[in-house]
Amino acid sequence: MEFTAKQIDDLARIVARVIGDKLSGLSKPQRDILNHQLARTLEDRDGDVSKVTDDEIIGCYEMIFEVWGAPFEAHYQELQRQKNK
């Protein structure tokens, strides 16, 4: 499902309100995972941003660390170090 710019902007505002400053500490892969999880959630709600709850947004954020936590991030950092050599 493709989303309109308005749907994306509306969801982004809600995510910023719910998660706040924690967003700035995410790496690119973590942001990509969060965006993917949020897109799946929005798709499950047939694109209706008003149906996405704060708890679902928090759950998407927590998935980054519970499912894709430190081992994934450590692997990504190692790949970045090797790439920059």
C-alpha positions as a Python dict, from the first residue, in 0.01 Angstrom:
ca = {
    (1, 'M'): (0, 0, 0),
    (2, 'E'): (130, 345, -88),
    (3, 'F'): (64, 635, 143),
    (4, 'T'): (-2, 998, 62),
    (5, 'A'): (229, 1275, 178),
    (6, 'K'): (-44, 1384, 420),
    (7, 'Q'): (-67, 1037, 577),
    (8, 'I'): (310, 1026, 619),
    (9, 'D'): (325, 1379, 763),
    (10, 'D'): (38, 1311, 1002),
    (11, 'L'): (197, 989, 1126),
    (12, 'A'): (538, 1158, 1156),
    (13, 'R'): (389, 1427, 1382),
    (14, 'I'): (230, 1166, 1605),
    (15, 'V'): (551, 961, 1619),
    (16, 'A'): (751, 1273, 1712),
    (17, 'R'): (503, 1352, 1990),
    (18, 'V'): (503, 996, 2127),
    (19, 'I'): (872, 908, 2095),
    (20, 'G'): (1023, 1256, 2106),
    (21, 'D'): (1397, 1308, 2141),
    (22, 'K'): (1469, 935, 2130),
    (23, 'L'): (1429, 953, 1752),
    (24, 'S'): (1749, 1156, 1713),
    (25, 'G'): (1954, 877, 1871),
    (26, 'L'): (1858, 614, 1614),
    (27, 'S'): (2105, 491, 1355),
    (28, 'K'): (2001, 471, 990),
    (29, 'P'): (1922, 97, 1008),
    (30, 'Q'): (1718, 155, 1322),
    (31, 'R'): (1525, 437, 1151),
    (32, 'D'): (1465, 210, 853),
    (33, 'I'): (1329, -66, 1079),
    (34, 'L'): (1109, 183, 1264),
    (35, 'N'): (974, 320, 935),
    (36, 'H'): (902, -32, 813),
    (37, 'Q'): (719, -123, 1133),
    (38, 'L'): (520, 200, 1124),
    (39, 'A'): (425, 142, 760),
    (40, 'R'): (302, -208, 845),
    (41, 'T'): (99, -67, 1132),
    (42, 'L'): (-53, 203, 912),
    (43, 'E'): (-129, -55, 644),
    (44, 'D'): (-305, -271, 905),
    (45, 'R'): (-523, 33, 978),
    (46, 'D'): (-608, 75, 607),
    (47, 'G'): (-406, 397, 595),
    (48, 'D'): (-615, 568, 863),
    (49, 'V'): (-359, 749, 1079),
    (50, 'S'): (-622, 826, 1343),
    (51, 'K'): (-651, 454, 1415),
    (52, 'V'): (-279, 415, 1500),
    (53, 'T'): (-248, 428, 1878),
    (54, 'D'): (34, 568, 2090),
    (55, 'D'): (91, 218, 2227),
    (56, 'E'): (138, 81, 1875),
    (57, 'I'): (393, 351, 1799),
    (58, 'I'): (578, 272, 2121),
    (59, 'G'): (566, -96, 2027),
    (60, 'C'): (722, -21, 1688),
    (61, 'Y'): (999, 173, 1861),
    (62, 'E'): (1058, -105, 2115),
    (63, 'M'): (1084, -364, 1836),
    (64, 'I'): (1407, -200, 1726),
    (65, 'F'): (1572, -296, 2054),
    (66, 'E'): (1392, -619, 2144),
    (67, 'V'): (1411, -788, 1806),
    (68, 'W'): (1687, -600, 1626),
    (69, 'G'): (1880, -490, 1932),
    (70, 'A'): (2247, -472, 2013),
    (71, 'P'): (2374, -763, 1796),
    (72, 'F'): (2226, -605, 1483),
    (73, 'E'): (2356, -261, 1571),
    (74, 'A'): (2703, -400, 1651),
    (75, 'H'): (2712, -577, 1315),
    (76, 'Y'): (2608, -257, 1137),
    (77, 'Q'): (2877, -55, 1316),
    (78, 'E'): (3142, -312, 1220),
    (79, 'L'): (3035, -296, 855),
    (80, 'Q'): (3059, 83, 867),
    (81, 'R'): (3411, 66, 1015),
    (82, 'Q'): (3524, -177, 745),
    (83, 'K'): (3369, 40, 474),
    (84, 'N'): (3552, 350, 601),
    (85, 'K'): (3898, 187, 606),
}
